[in-house]
Amino acid sequence: MMDKKWMKRLAAAGAALMIAGAFAGCGGEKSGSASGSAGQSAKIGVLEATSGPGAAYGIAMKEGVDLAVEEINSNPNTKIKLDIAFYDTKGSKTEAINAMKKLIEQDKVLAIEGPTFSGEMFAAGPIAQQSGVVAFGTGTTAPGITDIGDYIFRNAIPGKMAIPQTVKKAHDKLGFKTAAILYCNNNDQMVGENGIYQELFKEMGIDIVATETFAEKDTDFSAQLTKIQAANPDIICVASLYQEGALIAKKARDMGMTQMIIGNNGFNSPEYIKQAGEAADGTLVATPWNPERQTEKAQAFRKAFIAKYNHEPDQFSAQAYDAMYTLHQAIEQSGTTTDRKKFRDTLAGIKGFEGATGKFEFDENRDPKMELDILQVKNGQWVPLE
């Protein structure tokens, strides 16, 4: 990618969020409010994990949301402004459930962006579905998310879309014949992605020589990697969040393992490269965000984001930014700030949207239809796989 100041990222983001009063304990924070302005406003809930495990994802998403709301509400062409009610879910299913209820029952929101993680959506999404309120996920990539119901949407790239593209591009480049899989067995997203790998490799005729598991917050992967090393696969596929992914990459390289690592959506945070260091080199991912994309929308977003936060945006910032613009387009097209069903139906029918991550629309299951880039880490930077 470009010059990134990853070492300062969380500190800068944390400071910005603290100034905004965005962290836990400030539940129900209002940002981007249209109160006191002429015209209508629509109340939108935002649920992100800006503290707790995996906070880098939630912080990035909150930054993307805030930038989009600021732009929308300051645009003289905006007819309906956005009034935001925010809660930090802390990455907890219980917190997500409680916050979802507050947004729907107390804040009376029209729709909700979030929550951050697939497990949170599986826990809290049914509440939105039963209440007839749209929940729009930007990080919820697990299989089955939109099966919760017809009020559940996402621009998060499901594993069933990203993994085959990454694997097939890697196979075209390397012609590998064997693979090992290492996945987190108490994370809904990662369990689902293991299933995708298993089915995909079977279809491709790739021999899976080892399948190993671990749990969230594990720090020692010696036993699993020793077994994988003995099996000597051509590639290693890891399904995890960035913390465990970075530790796995470092340990594998320390053990002398040089295989390409295929990561999942959880690797697409700058924190993965920051924490893995040189061990990140050779990691491959699929992503809808390529900061080198020379489109007006992508470069305008990148310029505005850097100006506001003094660091590069990542995939999660870009997706959350686009999510807010998509929601706002549906609000203005529907012409309502209160009719949740009319809004839902309008959102489902959006066509030809173009944002920072490119052209986008929903398929019949309210999953995204869009192009992905395959990137590889080289010398500590994400670059297109050639």
Helices and strands as residue ranges (DSSP letters): G 6-8, H 9-20, E 29-31, E 40-48, H 55-74, E 80-88, H 93-101, I 102-106, E 111-113, H 118-131, E 134-137, G 146-148, E 152-154, H 159-174, E 178-184, H 188-204, E 207-214, H 222-231, E 235-239, H 242-254, E 260-262, G 265-268, H 270-276, G 277-280, E 283-287, H 296-309, H 315-334, H 340-348, E 353-355, E 358-362, E 368-369, E 373-378, E 381-384
